[in-house]
Amino acid sequence: MVAHYHAALEGRALAILPCFLAGPDPRLCEVLPGEVEVTRQFWMYYSEDLRKLKRITLVAEYLRASAELNRPLLMGESRVMGYLPSP
């Protein structure tokens, strides 16, 4: 994905890029807006024996909350990234 991003920036390729990467960059533009839509899912994986460790649950909860806060950015509805408050 990073290689595709840089190739598109250099004018060497068309690329299907996630909204959160391409959307905020004014050097890129949509080629087929409204005609092509790709939806992806993010998955978290950690082994079952780590599930109850506080440090693992804290990171998983933080990532989940960050993704939810930034749902509009991830879905291409916004170009603004939200930040969770510091603990």
C-alpha positions, 0 to 999 in steps of 0.5 A: 500500500505504501509503495502504491501511494508513492507511485501515485504521488510520483505520477507513475501509477493509478492506485486503489488507496484507503481513504485515510491515506489518500483523502487528506493528501491534496496531491491526489485526486479520485479518478472514478468517484462514485463508480468504484467502492472498495470496503475493507475490514480490520481485524485484531489478533492476539492469542487466547492466553494473552486476552486477559492481560491488562496491557493487551486489553488496554491496547485493544480497547484503544485501537477499537476506540480510535477506529470508532472515533475515526469511522468517518475518515476510514469510510471516506466521509471526512478528511479529518483525523480525530484523536482520543484524549490523553489518559 
